[in-house]
Amino acid sequence: MIQTVVNAQQIQCGTIVCESKRTKNFDNKWIDKLQQDQMRVKGDIAVLVTATMTRDLELCAFTNGIWICHFH
């Protein structure tokens, strides 16, 4: 999903690239793909929402330029 953010004057002020995953296992390939998607659309922020986090990540983390968070 690509979300364009506009301010009160309807001026575009950013783009968020978001992807969600509901799987049993976390795959680091998702981060690479989302980074590529972000570069392709010139997104300002990339967010990966996942049902399964890696052991080294909390409920929300910023890693490799990507925000990763749990659905909760």
ZADO-412480 format. One record per atom (N, C-alpha, C): residue in one letter; atom name; x negated, y negated, z; residue number from 1. Coordinates in Angstrom, 2 decimals, decimal comma. Atoms other than C-alpha are relative to their C-alpha. Example, Ala and Ser with C-alpha at 12.3 -4.5 7.8 and 13.67 -1.06 7.14 Angstrom:
ZADO-412480
code: A | site: N | east: -0,89 | north: 1,19 | up: 0,00 | pos: 1
code: A | site: CA | east: -12,30 | north: 4,50 | up: 7,80 | pos: 1
code: A | site: C | east: -0,90 | north: -1,20 | up: 0,00 | pos: 1
code: S | site: N | east: 0,82 | north: 1,19 | up: -0,06 | pos: 2
code: S | site: CA | east: -13,67 | north: 1,06 | up: 7,14 | pos: 2
code: S | site: C | east: 0,77 | north: -1,09 | up: 0,73 | pos: 2
***
This chain:
ZADO-412480
code: M | site: N | east: -0,85 | north: 1,16 | up: 0,00 | pos: 1
code: M | site: CA | east: 0,00 | north: 0,00 | up: 0,00 | pos: 1
code: M | site: C | east: -0,90 | north: -1,23 | up: 0,00 | pos: 1
code: I | site: N | east: 0,71 | north: 1,27 | up: 0,05 | pos: 2
code: I | site: CA | east: -1,23 | north: -3,48 | up: -0,82 | pos: 2
code: I | site: C | east: 0,98 | north: -1,08 | up: 0,43 | pos: 2
code: Q | site: N | east: -0,88 | north: 1,04 | up: -0,53 | pos: 3
code: Q | site: CA | east: 0,24 | north: -6,35 | up: 1,17 | pos: 3
code: Q | site: C | east: -0,68 | north: -1,35 | up: -0,18 | pos: 3
code: T | site: N | east: 0,49 | north: 1,36 | up: 0,16 | pos: 4
code: T | site: CA | east: -0,23 | north: -9,97 | up: 0,19 | pos: 4
code: T | site: C | east: 0,54 | north: -0,84 | up: 1,14 | pos: 4
code: V | site: N | east: -0,38 | north: 0,83 | up: -1,13 | pos: 5
code: V | site: CA | east: -0,18 | north: -12,36 | up: 3,13 | pos: 5
code: V | site: C | east: 0,12 | north: -1,44 | up: -0,49 | pos: 5
code: V | site: N | east: -0,21 | north: 1,40 | up: 0,37 | pos: 6
code: V | site: CA | east: 1,29 | north: -15,83 | up: 2,57 | pos: 6
code: V | site: C | east: 0,31 | north: -0,80 | up: 1,26 | pos: 6
code: N | site: N | east: -0,28 | north: 0,85 | up: -1,16 | pos: 7
code: N | site: CA | east: 1,53 | north: -18,76 | up: 4,96 | pos: 7
code: N | site: C | east: 1,37 | north: -0,65 | up: -0,14 | pos: 7
code: A | site: N | east: -1,32 | north: 0,64 | up: -0,01 | pos: 8
code: A | site: CA | east: 4,55 | north: -20,95 | up: 5,73 | pos: 8
code: A | site: C | east: 0,25 | north: -0,83 | up: -1,25 | pos: 8
code: Q | site: N | east: -0,14 | north: 0,78 | up: 1,24 | pos: 9
code: Q | site: CA | east: 3,87 | north: -23,02 | up: 2,59 | pos: 9
code: Q | site: C | east: 0,00 | north: 0,89 | up: -1,24 | pos: 9
code: Q | site: N | east: -0,02 | north: -1,00 | up: 1,07 | pos: 10
code: Q | site: CA | east: 3,98 | north: -19,81 | up: 0,50 | pos: 10
code: Q | site: C | east: -1,31 | north: 0,03 | up: -0,80 | pos: 10
code: I | site: N | east: 1,32 | north: -0,08 | up: 0,62 | pos: 11
code: I | site: CA | east: 0,25 | north: -20,03 | up: -0,26 | pos: 11
code: I | site: C | east: -0,64 | north: 1,32 | up: 0,42 | pos: 11
code: Q | site: N | east: 0,65 | north: -1,28 | up: -0,29 | pos: 12
code: Q | site: CA | east: -1,53 | north: -16,69 | up: -0,54 | pos: 12
code: Q | site: C | east: -1,27 | north: -0,25 | up: 0,80 | pos: 12
code: C | site: N | east: 1,18 | north: 0,21 | up: -0,85 | pos: 13
code: C | site: CA | east: -4,09 | north: -16,45 | up: 2,25 | pos: 13
code: C | site: C | east: -0,75 | north: 1,30 | up: 0,30 | pos: 13
code: G | site: N | east: 0,73 | north: -1,23 | up: -0,20 | pos: 14
code: G | site: CA | east: -5,16 | north: -12,80 | up: 2,15 | pos: 14
code: G | site: C | east: 0,72 | north: 1,22 | up: -0,55 | pos: 14
code: T | site: N | east: -0,56 | north: -1,26 | up: 0,49 | pos: 15
code: T | site: CA | east: -4,63 | north: -9,23 | up: 1,05 | pos: 15
code: T | site: C | east: -0,44 | north: 1,12 | up: 0,93 | pos: 15
code: I | site: N | east: 0,28 | north: -1,15 | up: -0,86 | pos: 16
code: I | site: CA | east: -4,39 | north: -6,13 | up: 3,24 | pos: 16
code: I | site: C | east: 0,24 | north: 1,27 | up: -0,81 | pos: 16
code: V | site: N | east: -0,12 | north: -1,30 | up: 0,66 | pos: 17
code: V | site: CA | east: -5,01 | north: -2,69 | up: 1,78 | pos: 17
code: V | site: C | east: 0,20 | north: 1,02 | up: 1,12 | pos: 17
code: C | site: N | east: -0,35 | north: -0,92 | up: -1,08 | pos: 18
code: C | site: CA | east: -3,36 | north: -0,01 | up: 3,91 | pos: 18
code: C | site: C | east: 0,30 | north: 1,38 | up: -0,56 | pos: 18
code: E | site: N | east: -0,27 | north: -1,39 | up: 0,38 | pos: 19
code: E | site: CA | east: -3,26 | north: 3,77 | up: 3,69 | pos: 19
code: E | site: C | east: 0,32 | north: 0,78 | up: 1,27 | pos: 19
code: S | site: N | east: -0,34 | north: -0,81 | up: -1,17 | pos: 20
code: S | site: CA | east: -1,66 | north: 6,29 | up: 6,03 | pos: 20
code: S | site: C | east: -0,16 | north: 1,48 | up: -0,32 | pos: 20
code: K | site: N | east: 0,23 | north: -1,44 | up: 0,14 | pos: 21
code: K | site: CA | east: -2,42 | north: 9,96 | up: 6,60 | pos: 21
code: K | site: C | east: 0,66 | north: 0,72 | up: 1,17 | pos: 21
code: R | site: N | east: -0,62 | north: -0,84 | up: -1,02 | pos: 22
code: R | site: CA | east: -0,35 | north: 12,52 | up: 8,50 | pos: 22
code: R | site: C | east: -0,47 | north: 1,44 | up: -0,22 | pos: 22
code: T | site: N | east: 0,57 | north: -1,34 | up: 0,18 | pos: 23
code: T | site: CA | east: -2,62 | north: 15,55 | up: 8,47 | pos: 23
code: T | site: C | east: -0,57 | north: 0,49 | up: 1,33 | pos: 23
code: K | site: N | east: 0,54 | north: -0,59 | up: -1,23 | pos: 24
code: K | site: CA | east: -4,10 | north: 17,88 | up: 11,08 | pos: 24
code: K | site: C | east: -1,47 | north: -0,31 | up: 0,21 | pos: 24
code: N | site: N | east: 1,44 | north: 0,23 | up: -0,09 | pos: 25
code: N | site: CA | east: -7,73 | north: 17,06 | up: 10,30 | pos: 25
code: N | site: C | east: -0,37 | north: -1,32 | up: -0,65 | pos: 25
code: F | site: N | east: 0,51 | north: 1,26 | up: 0,53 | pos: 26
code: F | site: CA | east: -9,50 | north: 13,75 | up: 9,78 | pos: 26
code: F | site: C | east: -1,05 | north: 0,31 | up: -1,06 | pos: 26
code: D | site: N | east: 0,96 | north: -0,19 | up: 1,07 | pos: 27
code: D | site: CA | east: -11,49 | north: 13,50 | up: 6,55 | pos: 27
code: D | site: C | east: -0,71 | north: -1,32 | up: -0,27 | pos: 27
code: N | site: N | east: 0,77 | north: 1,22 | up: 0,22 | pos: 28
code: N | site: CA | east: -14,28 | north: 10,92 | up: 6,22 | pos: 28
code: N | site: C | east: 0,08 | north: -0,50 | up: -1,44 | pos: 28
code: K | site: N | east: -0,16 | north: 0,41 | up: 1,39 | pos: 29
code: K | site: CA | east: -13,63 | north: 10,85 | up: 2,47 | pos: 29
code: K | site: C | east: 1,06 | north: -1,09 | up: -0,13 | pos: 29
code: W | site: N | east: -1,05 | north: 1,02 | up: 0,02 | pos: 30
code: W | site: CA | east: -10,57 | north: 8,71 | up: 3,26 | pos: 30
code: W | site: C | east: -0,60 | north: -1,39 | up: 0,12 | pos: 30
code: I | site: N | east: 0,63 | north: 1,30 | up: -0,20 | pos: 31
code: I | site: CA | east: -12,84 | north: 5,88 | up: 4,40 | pos: 31
code: I | site: C | east: -0,64 | north: -0,47 | up: -1,30 | pos: 31
code: D | site: N | east: 0,64 | north: 0,35 | up: 1,28 | pos: 32
code: D | site: CA | east: -14,84 | north: 5,95 | up: 1,15 | pos: 32
code: D | site: C | east: 1,04 | north: -0,40 | up: -1,04 | pos: 32
code: K | site: N | east: -1,04 | north: 0,31 | up: 0,97 | pos: 33
code: K | site: CA | east: -11,67 | north: 5,99 | up: -0,95 | pos: 33
code: K | site: C | east: 0,65 | north: -1,34 | up: 0,30 | pos: 33
code: L | site: N | east: -0,63 | north: 1,26 | up: -0,36 | pos: 34
code: L | site: CA | east: -10,11 | north: 3,13 | up: 0,98 | pos: 34
code: L | site: C | east: -0,93 | north: -1,18 | up: -0,27 | pos: 34
code: Q | site: N | east: 0,97 | north: 1,04 | up: 0,33 | pos: 35
code: Q | site: CA | east: -13,31 | north: 1,08 | up: 0,62 | pos: 35
code: Q | site: C | east: 0,01 | north: -0,29 | up: -1,50 | pos: 35
code: Q | site: N | east: -0,05 | north: 0,18 | up: 1,46 | pos: 36
code: Q | site: CA | east: -13,20 | north: 1,65 | up: -3,14 | pos: 36
code: Q | site: C | east: 1,29 | north: -0,72 | up: -0,41 | pos: 36
code: D | site: N | east: -1,28 | north: 0,66 | up: 0,29 | pos: 37
code: D | site: CA | east: -9,50 | north: 0,68 | up: -3,24 | pos: 37
code: D | site: C | east: -0,06 | north: -1,48 | up: 0,38 | pos: 37
code: Q | site: N | east: 0,12 | north: 1,38 | up: -0,46 | pos: 38
code: Q | site: CA | east: -10,27 | north: -2,47 | up: -1,23 | pos: 38
code: Q | site: C | east: -0,82 | north: -0,83 | up: -0,98 | pos: 38
code: M | site: N | east: 0,84 | north: 0,72 | up: 0,96 | pos: 39
code: M | site: CA | east: -13,04 | north: -3,48 | up: -3,64 | pos: 39
code: M | site: C | east: 0,74 | north: -0,18 | up: -1,33 | pos: 39
code: R | site: N | east: -0,70 | north: 0,06 | up: 1,29 | pos: 40
code: R | site: CA | east: -10,88 | north: -2,69 | up: -6,68 | pos: 40
code: R | site: C | east: 1,04 | north: -1,12 | up: -0,03 | pos: 40
code: V | site: N | east: -1,05 | north: 1,02 | up: -0,03 | pos: 41
code: V | site: CA | east: -8,04 | north: -5,00 | up: -5,58 | pos: 41
code: V | site: C | east: -0,46 | north: -1,30 | up: 0,67 | pos: 41
code: K | site: N | east: 0,58 | north: 1,16 | up: -0,68 | pos: 42
code: K | site: CA | east: -10,37 | north: -7,51 | up: -3,86 | pos: 42
code: K | site: C | east: 0,75 | north: -0,30 | up: 1,30 | pos: 42
code: G | site: N | east: -0,70 | north: 0,15 | up: -1,27 | pos: 43
code: G | site: CA | east: -8,65 | north: -6,91 | up: -0,52 | pos: 43
code: G | site: C | east: -0,90 | north: -0,60 | up: 1,07 | pos: 43
code: D | site: N | east: 0,74 | north: 0,63 | up: -1,08 | pos: 44
code: D | site: CA | east: -9,68 | north: -8,89 | up: 2,54 | pos: 44
code: D | site: C | east: -0,17 | north: 0,94 | up: 1,19 | pos: 44
code: I | site: N | east: 0,00 | north: -0,91 | up: -1,14 | pos: 45
code: I | site: CA | east: -8,83 | north: -6,24 | up: 5,14 | pos: 45
code: I | site: C | east: 0,50 | north: 1,36 | up: -0,48 | pos: 45
code: A | site: N | east: -0,45 | north: -1,35 | up: 0,31 | pos: 46
code: A | site: CA | east: -8,50 | north: -2,46 | up: 4,87 | pos: 46
code: A | site: C | east: 0,35 | north: 0,71 | up: 1,30 | pos: 46
code: V | site: N | east: -0,49 | north: -0,68 | up: -1,21 | pos: 47
code: V | site: CA | east: -6,52 | north: -0,38 | up: 7,38 | pos: 47
code: V | site: C | east: 0,37 | north: 1,43 | up: -0,36 | pos: 47
code: L | site: N | east: -0,34 | north: -1,42 | up: 0,13 | pos: 48
code: L | site: CA | east: -6,32 | north: 3,40 | up: 7,68 | pos: 48
code: L | site: C | east: 0,77 | north: 0,40 | up: 1,25 | pos: 48
code: V | site: N | east: -0,83 | north: -0,44 | up: -1,11 | pos: 49
code: V | site: CA | east: -3,47 | north: 4,64 | up: 9,87 | pos: 49
code: V | site: C | east: 0,09 | north: 1,52 | up: -0,10 | pos: 49
code: T | site: N | east: 0,11 | north: -1,45 | up: 0,07 | pos: 50
code: T | site: CA | east: -3,88 | north: 8,30 | up: 10,78 | pos: 50
code: T | site: C | east: 0,59 | north: 0,68 | up: 1,23 | pos: 50
code: A | site: N | east: -0,55 | north: -0,79 | up: -1,11 | pos: 51
code: A | site: CA | east: -2,19 | north: 10,94 | up: 12,91 | pos: 51
code: A | site: C | east: -1,12 | north: 0,70 | up: 0,76 | pos: 51
code: T | site: N | east: 1,13 | north: -0,71 | up: -0,61 | pos: 52
code: T | site: CA | east: -5,58 | north: 12,54 | up: 13,63 | pos: 52
code: T | site: C | east: -1,23 | north: -0,88 | up: -0,03 | pos: 52
code: M | site: N | east: 1,21 | north: 0,80 | up: -0,10 | pos: 53
code: M | site: CA | east: -8,56 | north: 10,55 | up: 14,87 | pos: 53
code: M | site: C | east: -1,20 | north: 0,93 | up: 0,15 | pos: 53
code: T | site: N | east: 1,22 | north: -0,77 | up: -0,26 | pos: 54
code: T | site: CA | east: -12,15 | north: 11,75 | up: 14,95 | pos: 54
code: T | site: C | east: -0,32 | north: -0,10 | up: 1,49 | pos: 54
code: R | site: N | east: 0,33 | north: -0,03 | up: -1,43 | pos: 55
code: R | site: CA | east: -13,63 | north: 12,57 | up: 18,35 | pos: 55
code: R | site: C | east: -0,71 | north: -1,27 | up: 0,46 | pos: 55
code: D | site: N | east: 0,77 | north: 1,18 | up: -0,39 | pos: 56
code: D | site: CA | east: -15,88 | north: 9,51 | up: 18,32 | pos: 56
code: D | site: C | east: 0,78 | north: -1,31 | up: -0,09 | pos: 56
code: L | site: N | east: -0,81 | north: 1,21 | up: 0,11 | pos: 57
code: L | site: CA | east: -13,04 | north: 7,04 | up: 17,68 | pos: 57
code: L | site: C | east: 1,11 | north: -0,02 | up: 1,05 | pos: 57
code: E | site: N | east: -1,10 | north: 0,19 | up: -0,94 | pos: 58
code: E | site: CA | east: -10,52 | north: 5,64 | up: 20,14 | pos: 58
code: E | site: C | east: 1,31 | north: -0,09 | up: -0,78 | pos: 58
code: L | site: N | east: -1,27 | north: 0,19 | up: 0,69 | pos: 59
code: L | site: CA | east: -6,94 | north: 4,72 | up: 19,25 | pos: 59
code: L | site: C | east: -0,10 | north: -1,01 | up: -1,13 | pos: 59
code: C | site: N | east: 0,21 | north: 1,00 | up: 1,05 | pos: 60
code: C | site: CA | east: -8,25 | north: 1,84 | up: 17,16 | pos: 60
code: C | site: C | east: -1,49 | north: -0,29 | up: -0,06 | pos: 60
code: A | site: N | east: 1,44 | north: 0,26 | up: 0,14 | pos: 61
code: A | site: CA | east: -11,73 | north: 1,23 | up: 15,75 | pos: 61
code: A | site: C | east: -0,26 | north: -0,70 | up: -1,33 | pos: 61
code: F | site: N | east: 0,47 | north: 0,64 | up: 1,23 | pos: 62
code: F | site: CA | east: -13,56 | north: -0,83 | up: 13,15 | pos: 62
code: F | site: C | east: -1,29 | north: 0,71 | up: -0,39 | pos: 62
code: T | site: N | east: 1,16 | north: -0,76 | up: 0,42 | pos: 63
code: T | site: CA | east: -15,97 | north: 1,39 | up: 11,26 | pos: 63
code: T | site: C | east: -0,19 | north: -0,10 | up: -1,50 | pos: 63
code: N | site: N | east: 0,35 | north: 0,13 | up: 1,44 | pos: 64
code: N | site: CA | east: -17,74 | north: 0,91 | up: 7,92 | pos: 64
code: N | site: C | east: 0,88 | north: -1,02 | up: -0,71 | pos: 64
code: G | site: N | east: -0,80 | north: 1,05 | up: 0,61 | pos: 65
code: G | site: CA | east: -15,67 | north: -2,22 | up: 7,30 | pos: 65
code: G | site: C | east: 1,48 | north: 0,31 | up: -0,10 | pos: 65
code: I | site: N | east: -1,39 | north: -0,44 | up: 0,07 | pos: 66
code: I | site: CA | east: -12,37 | north: -0,37 | up: 7,74 | pos: 66
code: I | site: C | east: 0,58 | north: 0,06 | up: 1,41 | pos: 66
code: W | site: N | east: -0,71 | north: -0,19 | up: -1,27 | pos: 67
code: W | site: CA | east: -9,87 | north: -0,66 | up: 10,60 | pos: 67
code: W | site: C | east: 0,68 | north: 1,36 | up: -0,06 | pos: 67
code: I | site: N | east: -0,61 | north: -1,33 | up: -0,09 | pos: 68
code: I | site: CA | east: -8,80 | north: 2,83 | up: 11,66 | pos: 68
code: I | site: C | east: 0,81 | north: 0,03 | up: 1,29 | pos: 68
code: C | site: N | east: -0,83 | north: -0,05 | up: -1,19 | pos: 69
code: C | site: CA | east: -5,90 | north: 3,29 | up: 14,02 | pos: 69
code: C | site: C | east: 0,97 | north: 1,19 | up: -0,07 | pos: 69
code: H | site: N | east: -0,97 | north: -1,08 | up: -0,14 | pos: 70
code: H | site: CA | east: -3,44 | north: 5,90 | up: 15,24 | pos: 70
code: H | site: C | east: 1,39 | north: -0,58 | up: -0,22 | pos: 70
code: F | site: N | east: -1,37 | north: 0,46 | up: 0,21 | pos: 71
code: F | site: CA | east: 0,27 | north: 5,69 | up: 14,46 | pos: 71
code: F | site: C | east: 0,60 | north: -0,59 | up: 1,27 | pos: 71
code: H | site: N | east: -0,56 | north: 0,52 | up: -1,25 | pos: 72
code: H | site: CA | east: 1,01 | north: 5,06 | up: 18,14 | pos: 72
code: H | site: C | east: -0,48 | north: -1,40 | up: 0,25 | pos: 72
***
